[in-house]
Amino acid sequence: MTIPPPRGRGGSGPPQGPTAVVSAGWRGLPVSGAIALALGAGIGGGAIDVLTGQGLRATFAIAFVVGCALAAALVRREGLLAAVIMPPLIYVAVALGAAAVQSDGSTNSWLLRQVFELMTALILGAPVLLTATAVAACIALLRIVAARFAVGVVHLPRQ
């Protein structure tokens, strides 16, 4: 079923501007799904890096940036802010997890080792973190601008 395009005032006259019919069936990922997507990509890339060597490296970086980009592209419009805020939080979580899995055999306390590992990951991994956040922010901004300039889109009600 399609809805006829909107007409001039009072429902008569020619249609105003171009129209498109959009199904309201799938609106996108909920925020929890976007977080799971980005976190899963980060954990997957981090696991490969930790199992094959020391620390988070290129596999994690690529998986993390792609996961954050996909999360920003697929999240519902009301979750765009969360898609921009979540990359640093997910990065910290994955960095702490990777540090907890890799033990260097030092005699320092566990908490002190975690703090040192987190500081090292934030310093050395800043380009990856900033890239993922910037990519997510650009995608969110493009989606907001595209939605703002979408003229004459008719949304079908859910059935």
N, CA, C and O atoms as a GROMACS GRO file, in nm:
protein
  636
    1MET      N    1   0.084  -0.117   0.000
    1MET     CA    2   0.000   0.000   0.000
    1MET      C    3   0.088   0.123   0.000
    1MET      O    4   0.184   0.132   0.077
    2THR      N    5   0.055   0.218  -0.086
    2THR     CA    6   0.130   0.343  -0.088
    2THR      C    7   0.037   0.458  -0.053
    2THR      O    8  -0.083   0.454  -0.080
    3ILE      N    9   0.094   0.555   0.007
    3ILE     CA   10   0.019   0.675   0.044
    3ILE      C   11   0.039   0.776  -0.067
    3ILE      O   12   0.153   0.800  -0.108
    4PRO      N   13  -0.068   0.837  -0.115
    4PRO     CA   14  -0.050   0.936  -0.221
    4PRO      C   15   0.033   1.052  -0.171
    4PRO      O   16   0.030   1.085  -0.053
    5PRO      N   17   0.109   1.115  -0.261
    5PRO     CA   18   0.194   1.227  -0.219
    5PRO      C   19   0.109   1.342  -0.167
    5PRO      O   20  -0.007   1.359  -0.207
    6PRO      N   21   0.166   1.422  -0.076
    6PRO     CA   22   0.091   1.534  -0.022
    6PRO      C   23   0.060   1.636  -0.131
    6PRO      O   24   0.140   1.659  -0.221
    7ARG      N   25  -0.054   1.695  -0.120
    7ARG     CA   26  -0.095   1.796  -0.218
    7ARG      C   27  -0.088   1.932  -0.154
    7ARG      O   28  -0.049   1.946  -0.038
    8GLY      N   29  -0.126   2.030  -0.228
    8GLY     CA   30  -0.126   2.168  -0.179
    8GLY      C   31  -0.221   2.184  -0.063
    8GLY      O   32  -0.275   2.085  -0.013
    9ARG      N   33  -0.243   2.306  -0.018
    9ARG     CA   34  -0.332   2.333   0.096
    9ARG      C   35  -0.471   2.279   0.070
    9ARG      O   36  -0.525   2.291  -0.040
   10GLY      N   37  -0.526   2.220   0.173
   10GLY     CA   38  -0.662   2.168   0.162
   10GLY      C   39  -0.669   2.036   0.089
   10GLY      O   40  -0.779   1.987   0.064
   11GLY      N   41  -0.556   1.976   0.053
   11GLY     CA   42  -0.556   1.846  -0.013
   11GLY      C   43  -0.582   1.853  -0.162
   11GLY      O   44  -0.596   1.749  -0.225
   12SER      N   45  -0.588   1.972  -0.220
   12SER     CA   46  -0.610   1.983  -0.364
   12SER      C   47  -0.488   2.048  -0.427
   12SER      O   48  -0.405   2.108  -0.359
   13GLY      N   49  -0.479   2.036  -0.555
   13GLY     CA   50  -0.367   2.097  -0.627
   13GLY      C   51  -0.257   1.997  -0.651
   13GLY      O   52  -0.265   1.882  -0.608
   14PRO      N   53  -0.154   2.041  -0.721
   14PRO     CA   54  -0.044   1.950  -0.755
   14PRO      C   55   0.041   1.919  -0.631
   14PRO      O   56   0.043   1.996  -0.535
   15PRO      N   57   0.109   1.807  -0.635
   15PRO     CA   58   0.198   1.774  -0.524
   15PRO      C   59   0.307   1.879  -0.508
   15PRO      O   60   0.350   1.941  -0.606
   16GLN      N   61   0.352   1.898  -0.385
   16GLN     CA   62   0.458   1.996  -0.359
   16GLN      C   63   0.591   1.925  -0.347
   16GLN      O   64   0.614   1.855  -0.248
   17GLY      N   65   0.679   1.940  -0.442
   17GLY     CA   66   0.813   1.884  -0.436
   17GLY      C   67   0.815   1.735  -0.462
   17GLY      O   68   0.710   1.671  -0.471
   18PRO      N   69   0.935   1.680  -0.473
   18PRO     CA   70   0.949   1.536  -0.496
   18PRO      C   71   0.909   1.458  -0.371
   18PRO      O   72   0.924   1.505  -0.259
   19THR      N   73   0.858   1.339  -0.393
   19THR     CA   74   0.819   1.256  -0.280
   19THR      C   75   0.879   1.117  -0.295
   19THR      O   76   0.912   1.074  -0.405
   20ALA      N   77   0.893   1.050  -0.184
   20ALA     CA   78   0.939   0.912  -0.182
   20ALA      C   79   0.861   0.839  -0.074
   20ALA      O   80   0.820   0.898   0.026
   21VAL      N   81   0.841   0.713  -0.096
   21VAL     CA   82   0.770   0.633   0.003
   21VAL      C   83   0.874   0.550   0.077
   21VAL      O   84   0.951   0.476   0.016
   22VAL      N   85   0.874   0.562   0.209
   22VAL     CA   86   0.970   0.491   0.292
   22VAL      C   87   0.893   0.400   0.386
   22VAL      O   88   0.800   0.444   0.454
   23SER      N   89   0.931   0.276   0.391
   23SER     CA   90   0.867   0.182   0.483
   23SER      C   91   0.922   0.205   0.623
   23SER      O   92   1.042   0.224   0.640
   24ALA      N   93   0.835   0.202   0.722
   24ALA     CA   94   0.876   0.222   0.860
   24ALA      C   95   0.901   0.090   0.929
   24ALA      O   96   0.893   0.082   1.051
   25GLY      N   97   0.932  -0.016   0.854
   25GLY     CA   98   0.951  -0.147   0.913
   25GLY      C   99   1.078  -0.158   0.997
   25GLY      O  100   1.071  -0.205   1.111
   26TRP      N  101   1.192  -0.116   0.946
   26TRP     CA  102   1.318  -0.126   1.019
   26TRP      C  103   1.376   0.013   1.033
   26TRP      O  104   1.412   0.076   0.933
   27ARG      N  105   1.386   0.060   1.155
   27ARG     CA  106   1.435   0.196   1.180
   27ARG      C  107   1.584   0.200   1.207
   27ARG      O  108   1.644   0.307   1.203
   28GLY      N  109   1.643   0.088   1.233
   28GLY     CA  110   1.786   0.083   1.263
   28GLY      C  111   1.810   0.007   1.392
   28GLY      O  112   1.718  -0.044   1.454
   29LEU      N  113   1.937   0.001   1.430
   29LEU     CA  114   1.974  -0.068   1.553
   29LEU      C  115   1.936   0.018   1.674
   29LEU      O  116   1.951   0.140   1.670
   30PRO      N  117   1.889  -0.045   1.780
   30PRO     CA  118   1.876   0.032   1.904
   30PRO      C  119   2.016   0.064   1.957
   30PRO      O  120   2.114   0.006   1.911
   31VAL      N  121   2.024   0.154   2.052
   31VAL     CA  122   2.155   0.193   2.106
   31VAL      C  123   2.228   0.071   2.161
   31VAL      O  124   2.349   0.057   2.142
   32SER      N  125   2.157  -0.017   2.228
   32SER     CA  126   2.222  -0.136   2.283
   32SER      C  127   2.281  -0.224   2.172
   32SER      O  128   2.386  -0.284   2.190
   33GLY      N  129   2.213  -0.231   2.059
   33GLY     CA  130   2.265  -0.308   1.946
   33GLY      C  131   2.389  -0.243   1.886
   33GLY      O  132   2.483  -0.313   1.847
   34ALA      N  133   2.390  -0.110   1.878
   34ALA     CA  134   2.507  -0.040   1.826
   34ALA      C  135   2.626  -0.058   1.919
   34ALA      O  136   2.739  -0.075   1.873
   35ILE      N  137   2.601  -0.053   2.049
   35ILE     CA  138   2.709  -0.076   2.146
   35ILE      C  139   2.762  -0.217   2.132
   35ILE      O  140   2.883  -0.239   2.132
   36ALA      N  141   2.671  -0.314   2.120
   36ALA     CA  142   2.714  -0.454   2.104
   36ALA      C  143   2.795  -0.473   1.976
   36ALA      O  144   2.892  -0.548   1.975
   37LEU      N  145   2.756  -0.407   1.869
   37LEU     CA  146   2.828  -0.418   1.742
   37LEU      C  147   2.970  -0.364   1.755
   37LEU      O  148   3.066  -0.431   1.718
   38ALA      N  149   2.983  -0.241   1.807
   38ALA     CA  150   3.116  -0.181   1.822
   38ALA      C  151   3.200  -0.255   1.924
   38ALA      O  152   3.320  -0.276   1.902
   39LEU      N  153   3.139  -0.296   2.034
   39LEU     CA  154   3.213  -0.370   2.137
   39LEU      C  155   3.256  -0.506   2.085
   39LEU      O  156   3.369  -0.550   2.111
   40GLY      N  157   3.169  -0.574   2.012
   40GLY     CA  158   3.204  -0.704   1.955
   40GLY      C  159   3.319  -0.693   1.856
   40GLY      O  160   3.408  -0.778   1.855
   41ALA      N  161   3.316  -0.590   1.772
   41ALA     CA  162   3.425  -0.570   1.676
   41ALA      C  163   3.556  -0.541   1.749
   41ALA      O  164   3.661  -0.594   1.713
   42GLY      N  165   3.549  -0.456   1.851
   42GLY     CA  166   3.669  -0.424   1.928
   42GLY      C  167   3.725  -0.545   2.002
   42GLY      O  168   3.845  -0.568   2.001
   43ILE      N  169   3.636  -0.622   2.065
   43ILE     CA  170   3.682  -0.740   2.138
   43ILE      C  171   3.738  -0.844   2.040
   43ILE      O  172   3.839  -0.908   2.069
   44GLY      N  173   3.672  -0.861   1.926
   44GLY     CA  174   3.723  -0.956   1.827
   44GLY      C  175   3.861  -0.920   1.776
   44GLY      O  176   3.950  -1.004   1.772
   45GLY      N  177   3.880  -0.794   1.738
   45GLY     CA  178   4.011  -0.749   1.692
   45GLY      C  179   4.115  -0.754   1.802
   45GLY      O  180   4.230  -0.790   1.779
   46GLY      N  181   4.072  -0.715   1.924
   46GLY     CA  182   4.165  -0.719   2.036
   46GLY      C  183   4.206  -0.860   2.071
   46GLY      O  184   4.322  -0.885   2.104
   47ALA      N  185   4.112  -0.954   2.064
   47ALA     CA  186   4.144  -1.094   2.094
   47ALA      C  187   4.245  -1.149   1.995
   47ALA      O  188   4.338  -1.220   2.035
   48ILE      N  189   4.228  -1.118   1.869
   48ILE     CA  190   4.324  -1.164   1.768
   48ILE      C  191   4.463  -1.106   1.796
   48ILE      O  192   4.563  -1.178   1.789
   49ASP      N  193   4.469  -0.977   1.829
   49ASP     CA  194   4.598  -0.914   1.857
   49ASP      C  195   4.663  -0.971   1.983
   49ASP      O  196   4.784  -0.995   1.986
   50VAL      N  197   4.584  -0.992   2.088
   50VAL     CA  198   4.639  -1.043   2.214
   50VAL      C  199   4.688  -1.187   2.197
   50VAL      O  200   4.790  -1.226   2.254
   51LEU      N  201   4.614  -1.266   2.120
   51LEU     CA  202   4.654  -1.405   2.100
   51LEU      C  203   4.776  -1.421   2.010
   51LEU      O  204   4.847  -1.521   2.018
   52THR      N  205   4.801  -1.323   1.925
   52THR     CA  206   4.912  -1.335   1.830
   52THR      C  207   5.034  -1.251   1.867
   52THR      O  208   5.134  -1.254   1.796
   53GLY      N  209   5.028  -1.177   1.974
   53GLY     CA  210   5.143  -1.096   2.013
   53GLY      C  211   5.113  -1.012   2.136
   53GLY      O  212   5.020  -1.041   2.211
   54GLN      N  213   5.192  -0.910   2.154
   54GLN     CA  214   5.181  -0.824   2.272
   54GLN      C  215   5.102  -0.697   2.241
   54GLN      O  216   5.138  -0.624   2.149
   55GLY      N  217   4.997  -0.672   2.313
   55GLY     CA  218   4.923  -0.547   2.304
   55GLY      C  219   4.823  -0.542   2.189
   55GLY      O  220   4.808  -0.637   2.112
   56LEU      N  221   4.754  -0.428   2.182
   56LEU     CA  222   4.654  -0.404   2.077
   56LEU      C  223   4.726  -0.341   1.957
   56LEU      O  224   4.796  -0.241   1.971
   57ARG      N  225   4.707  -0.402   1.839
   57ARG     CA  226   4.780  -0.356   1.722
   57ARG      C  227   4.684  -0.329   1.606
   57ARG      O  228   4.572  -0.282   1.627
   58ALA      N  229   4.727  -0.359   1.485
   58ALA     CA  230   4.654  -0.321   1.364
   58ALA      C  231   4.519  -0.390   1.351
   58ALA      O  232   4.422  -0.328   1.307
   59THR      N  233   4.511  -0.516   1.386
   59THR     CA  234   4.383  -0.587   1.373
   59THR      C  235   4.277  -0.523   1.461
   59THR      O  236   4.163  -0.502   1.417
   60PHE      N  237   4.315  -0.491   1.584
   60PHE     CA  238   4.222  -0.422   1.673
   60PHE      C  239   4.185  -0.286   1.616
   60PHE      O  240   4.067  -0.249   1.615
   61ALA      N  241   4.283  -0.212   1.567
   61ALA     CA  242   4.257  -0.077   1.517
   61ALA      C  243   4.156  -0.079   1.403
   61ALA      O  244   4.062   0.000   1.402
   62ILE      N  245   4.176  -0.168   1.307
   62ILE     CA  246   4.085  -0.176   1.193
   62ILE      C  247   3.946  -0.221   1.237
   62ILE      O  248   3.846  -0.162   1.198
   63ALA      N  249   3.940  -0.326   1.317
   63ALA     CA  250   3.811  -0.377   1.362
   63ALA      C  251   3.737  -0.274   1.446
   63ALA      O  252   3.615  -0.259   1.433
   64PHE      N  253   3.808  -0.202   1.531
   64PHE     CA  254   3.746  -0.102   1.618
   64PHE      C  255   3.690   0.014   1.537
   64PHE      O  256   3.577   0.056   1.560
   65VAL      N  257   3.767   0.067   1.445
   65VAL     CA  258   3.720   0.180   1.363
   65VAL      C  259   3.602   0.138   1.276
   65VAL      O  260   3.504   0.212   1.265
   66VAL      N  261   3.610   0.021   1.214
   66VAL     CA  262   3.500  -0.028   1.130
   66VAL      C  263   3.375  -0.054   1.215
   66VAL      O  264   3.264  -0.021   1.174
   67GLY      N  265   3.393  -0.113   1.332
   67GLY     CA  266   3.280  -0.139   1.420
   67GLY      C  267   3.211  -0.011   1.465
   67GLY      O  268   3.088  -0.004   1.467
   68CYS      N  269   3.288   0.090   1.501
   68CYS     CA  270   3.229   0.218   1.542
   68CYS      C  271   3.161   0.287   1.424
   68CYS      O  272   3.057   0.350   1.441
   69ALA      N  273   3.219   0.276   1.305
   69ALA     CA  274   3.158   0.336   1.186
   69ALA      C  275   3.025   0.268   1.154
   69ALA      O  276   2.926   0.335   1.124
   70LEU      N  277   3.024   0.136   1.158
   70LEU     CA  278   2.899   0.063   1.132
   70LEU      C  279   2.793   0.094   1.238
   70LEU      O  280   2.675   0.108   1.205
   71ALA      N  281   2.835   0.105   1.363
   71ALA     CA  282   2.740   0.138   1.469
   71ALA      C  283   2.678   0.275   1.445
   71ALA      O  284   2.558   0.292   1.463
   72ALA      N  285   2.759   0.372   1.406
   72ALA     CA  286   2.706   0.506   1.379
   72ALA      C  287   2.616   0.507   1.256
   72ALA      O  288   2.520   0.584   1.249
   73ALA      N  289   2.648   0.424   1.159
   73ALA     CA  290   2.568   0.421   1.036
   73ALA      C  291   2.435   0.348   1.055
   73ALA      O  292   2.337   0.381   0.988
   74LEU      N  293   2.431   0.250   1.145
   74LEU     CA  294   2.312   0.166   1.158
   74LEU      C  295   2.222   0.199   1.277
   74LEU      O  296   2.110   0.149   1.285
   75VAL      N  297   2.270   0.281   1.370
   75VAL     CA  298   2.191   0.311   1.489
   75VAL      C  299   2.071   0.398   1.451
   75VAL      O  300   2.076   0.474   1.354
   76ARG      N  301   1.966   0.387   1.529
   76ARG     CA  302   1.849   0.474   1.507
   76ARG      C  303   1.888   0.620   1.525
   76ARG      O  304   1.985   0.651   1.594
   77ARG      N  305   1.812   0.708   1.464
   77ARG     CA  306   1.847   0.851   1.469
   77ARG      C  307   1.856   0.904   1.610
   77ARG      O  308   1.940   0.988   1.640
   78GLU      N  309   1.769   0.856   1.699
   78GLU     CA  310   1.773   0.907   1.836
   78GLU      C  311   1.894   0.855   1.914
   78GLU      O  312   1.920   0.902   2.025
   79GLY      N  313   1.968   0.762   1.858
   79GLY     CA  314   2.086   0.709   1.923
   79GLY      C  315   2.217   0.760   1.866
   79GLY      O  316   2.323   0.707   1.899
   80LEU      N  317   2.212   0.861   1.781
   80LEU     CA  318   2.334   0.911   1.717
   80LEU      C  319   2.433   0.969   1.818
   80LEU      O  320   2.554   0.952   1.802
   81LEU      N  321   2.384   1.037   1.919
   81LEU     CA  322   2.474   1.093   2.020
   81LEU      C  323   2.549   0.981   2.093
   81LEU      O  324   2.669   0.992   2.118
   82ALA      N  325   2.479   0.875   2.125
   82ALA     CA  326   2.543   0.760   2.190
   82ALA      C  327   2.648   0.698   2.100
   82ALA      O  328   2.752   0.652   2.148
   83ALA      N  329   2.624   0.697   1.970
   83ALA     CA  330   2.721   0.639   1.876
   83ALA      C  331   2.850   0.720   1.871
   83ALA      O  332   2.956   0.666   1.840
   84VAL      N  333   2.841   0.849   1.903
   84VAL     CA  334   2.961   0.933   1.904
   84VAL      C  335   3.032   0.924   2.039
   84VAL      O  336   3.154   0.936   2.046
   85ILE      N  337   2.957   0.905   2.145
   85ILE     CA  338   3.014   0.901   2.279
   85ILE      C  339   3.077   0.765   2.311
   85ILE      O  340   3.172   0.757   2.389
   86MET      N  341   3.026   0.657   2.251
   86MET     CA  342   3.069   0.524   2.292
   86MET      C  343   3.210   0.482   2.250
   86MET      O  344   3.267   0.400   2.320
   87PRO      N  345   3.272   0.531   2.141
   87PRO     CA  346   3.406   0.482   2.107
   87PRO      C  347   3.510   0.496   2.218
   87PRO      O  348   3.584   0.400   2.242
   88PRO      N  349   3.521   0.611   2.287
   88PRO     CA  350   3.621   0.616   2.395
   88PRO      C  351   3.591   0.518   2.509
   88PRO      O  352   3.683   0.459   2.566
   89LEU      N  353   3.464   0.502   2.541
   89LEU     CA  354   3.429   0.411   2.651
   89LEU      C  355   3.459   0.266   2.614
   89LEU      O  356   3.510   0.190   2.696
   90ILE      N  357   3.427   0.229   2.491
   90ILE     CA  358   3.455   0.093   2.446
   90ILE      C  359   3.606   0.070   2.437
   90ILE      O  360   3.654  -0.038   2.471
   91TYR      N  361   3.679   0.171   2.392
   91TYR     CA  362   3.823   0.158   2.382
   91TYR      C  363   3.884   0.130   2.520
   91TYR      O  364   3.970   0.042   2.533
   92VAL      N  365   3.841   0.205   2.620
   92VAL     CA  366   3.893   0.184   2.756
   92VAL      C  367   3.859   0.044   2.805
   92VAL      O  368   3.944  -0.024   2.864
   93ALA      N  369   3.737  -0.001   2.780
   93ALA     CA  370   3.696  -0.134   2.825
   93ALA      C  371   3.780  -0.243   2.758
   93ALA      O  372   3.825  -0.337   2.825
   94VAL      N  373   3.802  -0.231   2.628
   94VAL     CA  374   3.881  -0.334   2.557
   94VAL      C  375   4.027  -0.327   2.599
   94VAL      O  376   4.092  -0.430   2.614
   95ALA      N  377   4.080  -0.206   2.618
   95ALA     CA  378   4.220  -0.193   2.661
   95ALA      C  379   4.241  -0.254   2.800
   95ALA      O  380   4.341  -0.322   2.824
   96LEU      N  381   4.146  -0.230   2.891
   96LEU     CA  382   4.156  -0.290   3.024
   96LEU      C  383   4.144  -0.442   3.016
   96LEU      O  384   4.215  -0.514   3.087
   97GLY      N  385   4.055  -0.491   2.932
   97GLY     CA  386   4.040  -0.635   2.916
   97GLY      C  387   4.165  -0.700   2.858
   97GLY      O  388   4.206  -0.807   2.903
   98ALA      N  389   4.225  -0.635   2.760
   98ALA     CA  390   4.348  -0.688   2.701
   98ALA      C  391   4.462  -0.687   2.802
   98ALA      O  392   4.543  -0.779   2.806
   99ALA      N  393   4.468  -0.583   2.884
   99ALA     CA  394   4.573  -0.575   2.986
   99ALA      C  395   4.552  -0.681   3.093
   99ALA      O  396   4.650  -0.736   3.145
  100ALA      N  397   4.428  -0.710   3.125
  100ALA     CA  398   4.400  -0.812   3.227
  100ALA      C  399   4.438  -0.952   3.176
  100ALA      O  400   4.482  -1.037   3.254
  101VAL      N  401   4.419  -0.976   3.046
  101VAL     CA  402   4.450  -1.108   2.991
  101VAL      C  403   4.601  -1.128   2.981
  101VAL      O  404   4.652  -1.237   3.008
  102GLN      N  405   4.672  -1.023   2.943
  102GLN     CA  406   4.817  -1.035   2.928
  102GLN      C  407   4.883  -1.000   3.060
  102GLN      O  408   4.866  -0.890   3.112
  103SER      N  409   4.956  -1.091   3.113
  103SER     CA  410   5.027  -1.069   3.238
  103SER      C  411   5.176  -1.068   3.210
  103SER      O  412   5.228  -1.158   3.143
  104ASP      N  413   5.245  -0.967   3.261
  104ASP     CA  414   5.389  -0.958   3.237
  104ASP      C  415   5.472  -1.016   3.352
  104ASP      O  416   5.595  -1.014   3.348
  105GLY      N  417   5.404  -1.067   3.454
  105GLY     CA  418   5.475  -1.131   3.565
  105GLY      C  419   5.537  -1.033   3.663
  105GLY      O  420   5.621  -1.072   3.744
  106SER      N  421   5.497  -0.907   3.658
  106SER     CA  422   5.554  -0.810   3.750
  106SER      C  423   5.495  -0.829   3.889
  106SER      O  424   5.391  -0.892   3.906
  107THR      N  425   5.564  -0.774   3.987
  107THR     CA  426   5.520  -0.790   4.125
  107THR      C  427   5.432  -0.675   4.172
  107THR      O  428   5.392  -0.672   4.288
  108ASN      N  429   5.402  -0.581   4.085
  108ASN     CA  430   5.315  -0.468   4.122
  108ASN      C  431   5.174  -0.519   4.148
  108ASN      O  432   5.137  -0.629   4.106
  109SER      N  433   5.097  -0.439   4.216
  109SER     CA  434   4.958  -0.476   4.242
  109SER      C  435   4.879  -0.479   4.112
  109SER      O  436   4.916  -0.415   4.013
  110TRP      N  437   4.770  -0.554   4.113
  110TRP     CA  438   4.686  -0.567   3.994
  110TRP      C  439   4.633  -0.431   3.951
  110TRP      O  440   4.633  -0.400   3.832
  111LEU      N  441   4.587  -0.351   4.046
  111LEU     CA  442   4.531  -0.219   4.014
  111LEU      C  443   4.636  -0.128   3.953
  111LEU      O  444   4.609  -0.058   3.856
  112LEU      N  445   4.755  -0.129   4.008
  112LEU     CA  446   4.862  -0.046   3.955
  112LEU      C  447   4.899  -0.089   3.813
  112LEU      O  448   4.924  -0.004   3.727
  113ARG      N  449   4.904  -0.219   3.788
  113ARG     CA  450   4.931  -0.267   3.651
  113ARG      C  451   4.823  -0.222   3.555
  113ARG      O  452   4.853  -0.181   3.443
  114GLN      N  453   4.696  -0.228   3.597
  114GLN     CA  454   4.585  -0.185   3.511
  114GLN      C  455   4.597  -0.037   3.479
  114GLN      O  456   4.576   0.004   3.364
  115VAL      N  457   4.631   0.044   3.578
  115VAL     CA  458   4.647   0.188   3.554
  115VAL      C  459   4.759   0.213   3.455
  115VAL      O  460   4.743   0.293   3.362
  116PHE      N  461   4.872   0.146   3.472
  116PHE     CA  462   4.984   0.163   3.379
  116PHE      C  463   4.948   0.117   3.238
  116PHE      O  464   4.980   0.184   3.140
  117GLU      N  465   4.882   0.003   3.229
  117GLU     CA  466   4.842  -0.048   3.098
  117GLU      C  467   4.742   0.045   3.030
  117GLU      O  468   4.751   0.069   2.910
  118LEU      N  469   4.647   0.097   3.106
  118LEU     CA  470   4.548   0.189   3.050
  118LEU      C  471   4.615   0.318   3.002
  118LEU      O  472   4.583   0.368   2.894
  119MET      N  473   4.706   0.370   3.081
  119MET     CA  474   4.776   0.492   3.040
  119MET      C  475   4.857   0.468   2.913
  119MET      O  476   4.858   0.551   2.822
  120THR      N  477   4.924   0.354   2.907
  120THR     CA  478   5.001   0.320   2.787
  120THR      C  479   4.910   0.305   2.666
  120THR      O  480   4.942   0.355   2.558
  121ALA      N  481   4.798   0.236   2.684
  121ALA     CA  482   4.704   0.217   2.573
  121ALA      C  483   4.646   0.349   2.526
  121ALA      O  484   4.628   0.369   2.405
  122LEU      N  485   4.615   0.438   2.618
  122LEU     CA  486   4.559   0.567   2.579
  122LEU      C  487   4.662   0.654   2.507
  122LEU      O  488   4.628   0.725   2.413
  123ILE      N  489   4.786   0.647   2.552
  123ILE     CA  490   4.890   0.728   2.488
  123ILE      C  491   4.926   0.672   2.350
  123ILE      O  492   4.929   0.746   2.252
  124LEU      N  493   4.954   0.543   2.344
  124LEU     CA  494   4.996   0.482   2.217
  124LEU      C  495   4.879   0.461   2.121
  124LEU      O  496   4.898   0.460   2.000
  125GLY      N  497   4.759   0.443   2.176
  125GLY     CA  498   4.643   0.417   2.091
  125GLY      C  499   4.558   0.539   2.063
  125GLY      O  500   4.448   0.527   2.010
  126ALA      N  501   4.606   0.657   2.098
  126ALA     CA  502   4.528   0.778   2.077
  126ALA      C  503   4.486   0.798   1.931
  126ALA      O  504   4.372   0.837   1.906
  127PRO      N  505   4.573   0.773   1.833
  127PRO     CA  506   4.528   0.789   1.694
  127PRO      C  507   4.409   0.699   1.659
  127PRO      O  508   4.317   0.742   1.589
  128VAL      N  509   4.410   0.575   1.707
  128VAL     CA  510   4.300   0.483   1.679
  128VAL      C  511   4.172   0.534   1.745
  128VAL      O  512   4.066   0.536   1.684
  129LEU      N  513   4.184   0.574   1.871
  129LEU     CA  514   4.069   0.625   1.946
  129LEU      C  515   4.012   0.750   1.880
  129LEU      O  516   3.891   0.762   1.864
  130LEU      N  517   4.098   0.843   1.844
  130LEU     CA  518   4.052   0.968   1.780
  130LEU      C  519   3.993   0.941   1.642
  130LEU      O  520   3.895   1.004   1.603
  131THR      N  521   4.052   0.848   1.568
  131THR     CA  522   3.999   0.815   1.435
  131THR      C  523   3.860   0.754   1.446
  131THR      O  524   3.770   0.794   1.372
  132ALA      N  525   3.842   0.659   1.536
  132ALA     CA  526   3.712   0.596   1.553
  132ALA      C  527   3.606   0.698   1.596
  132ALA      O  528   3.493   0.697   1.546
  133THR      N  529   3.642   0.786   1.689
  133THR     CA  530   3.548   0.888   1.735
  133THR      C  531   3.516   0.986   1.623
  133THR      O  532   3.400   1.023   1.605
  134ALA      N  533   3.616   1.029   1.548
  134ALA     CA  534   3.594   1.123   1.439
  134ALA      C  535   3.509   1.062   1.328
  134ALA      O  536   3.421   1.128   1.273
  135VAL      N  537   3.536   0.936   1.295
  135VAL     CA  538   3.457   0.869   1.190
  135VAL      C  539   3.311   0.858   1.234
  135VAL      O  540   3.220   0.885   1.156
  136ALA      N  541   3.288   0.817   1.359
  136ALA     CA  542   3.152   0.806   1.411
  136ALA      C  543   3.083   0.942   1.412
  136ALA      O  544   2.965   0.952   1.377
  137ALA      N  545   3.156   1.047   1.451
  137ALA     CA  546   3.098   1.182   1.453
  137ALA      C  547   3.064   1.230   1.312
  137ALA      O  548   2.960   1.292   1.292
  138CYS      N  549   3.151   1.204   1.215
  138CYS     CA  550   3.124   1.245   1.077
  138CYS      C  551   3.003   1.171   1.020
  138CYS      O  552   2.919   1.232   0.953
  139ILE      N  553   2.994   1.043   1.046
  139ILE     CA  554   2.880   0.967   0.996
  139ILE      C  555   2.751   1.017   1.060
  139ILE      O  556   2.650   1.033   0.992
  140ALA      N  557   2.755   1.043   1.191
  140ALA     CA  558   2.636   1.095   1.260
  140ALA      C  559   2.597   1.231   1.204
  140ALA      O  560   2.479   1.257   1.182
  141LEU      N  561   2.695   1.317   1.181
  141LEU     CA  562   2.666   1.450   1.126
  141LEU      C  563   2.608   1.439   0.985
  141LEU      O  564   2.512   1.510   0.952
  142LEU      N  565   2.663   1.352   0.902
  142LEU     CA  566   2.609   1.332   0.768
  142LEU      C  567   2.466   1.281   0.772
  142LEU      O  568   2.382   1.323   0.692
  143ARG      N  569   2.438   1.191   0.864
  143ARG     CA  570   2.301   1.139   0.876
  143ARG      C  571   2.205   1.247   0.921
  143ARG      O  572   2.091   1.253   0.874
  144ILE      N  573   2.248   1.334   1.012
  144ILE     CA  574   2.162   1.443   1.059
  144ILE      C  575   2.135   1.541   0.945
  144ILE      O  576   2.021   1.583   0.924
  145VAL      N  577   2.239   1.578   0.871
  145VAL     CA  578   2.223   1.671   0.760
  145VAL      C  579   2.136   1.610   0.650
  145VAL      O  580   2.050   1.678   0.594
  146ALA      N  581   2.158   1.482   0.620
  146ALA     CA  582   2.078   1.416   0.516
  146ALA      C  583   1.931   1.410   0.556
  146ALA      O  584   1.843   1.429   0.473
  147ALA      N  585   1.904   1.383   0.683
  147ALA     CA  586   1.765   1.377   0.729
  147ALA      C  587   1.701   1.515   0.728
  147ALA      O  588   1.581   1.528   0.703
  148ARG      N  589   1.780   1.615   0.754
  148ARG     CA  590   1.727   1.752   0.758
  148ARG      C  591   1.687   1.799   0.618
  148ARG      O  592   1.590   1.873   0.602
  149PHE      N  593   1.763   1.756   0.518
  149PHE     CA  594   1.735   1.801   0.382
  149PHE      C  595   1.654   1.702   0.301
  149PHE      O  596   1.632   1.724   0.182
  150ALA      N  597   1.608   1.595   0.361
  150ALA     CA  598   1.522   1.499   0.292
  150ALA      C  599   1.385   1.564   0.276
  150ALA      O  600   1.311   1.581   0.373
  151VAL      N  601   1.353   1.599   0.154
  151VAL     CA  602   1.230   1.672   0.126
  151VAL      C  603   1.125   1.577   0.071
  151VAL      O  604   1.153   1.496  -0.017
  152GLY      N  605   1.006   1.586   0.122
  152GLY     CA  606   0.895   1.513   0.066
  152GLY      C  607   0.897   1.364   0.091
  152GLY      O  608   0.840   1.289   0.013
  153VAL      N  609   0.960   1.320   0.196
  153VAL     CA  610   0.960   1.178   0.228
  153VAL      C  611   0.834   1.145   0.304
  153VAL      O  612   0.801   1.208   0.404
  154VAL      N  613   0.763   1.045   0.255
  154VAL     CA  614   0.638   1.002   0.319
  154VAL      C  615   0.667   0.872   0.391
  154VAL      O  616   0.708   0.774   0.328
  155HIS      N  617   0.647   0.869   0.522
  155HIS     CA  618   0.668   0.748   0.600
  155HIS      C  619   0.539   0.671   0.611
  155HIS      O  620   0.434   0.727   0.644
  156LEU      N  621   0.547   0.541   0.584
  156LEU     CA  622   0.431   0.455   0.598
  156LEU      C  623   0.417   0.412   0.743
  156LEU      O  624   0.518   0.384   0.808
  157PRO      N  625   0.297   0.407   0.795
  157PRO     CA  626   0.280   0.361   0.932
  157PRO      C  627   0.308   0.211   0.942
  157PRO      O  628   0.290   0.136   0.845
  158ARG      N  629   0.351   0.169   1.060
  158ARG     CA  630   0.374   0.025   1.081
  158ARG      C  631   0.242  -0.048   1.082
  158ARG      O  632   0.139   0.006   1.122
  159GLN      N  633   0.247  -0.172   1.036
  159GLN     CA  634   0.124  -0.250   1.032
  159GLN      C  635   0.127  -0.363   1.126
  159GLN      O  636   0.030  -0.439   1.134
   0.00000   0.00000   0.00000
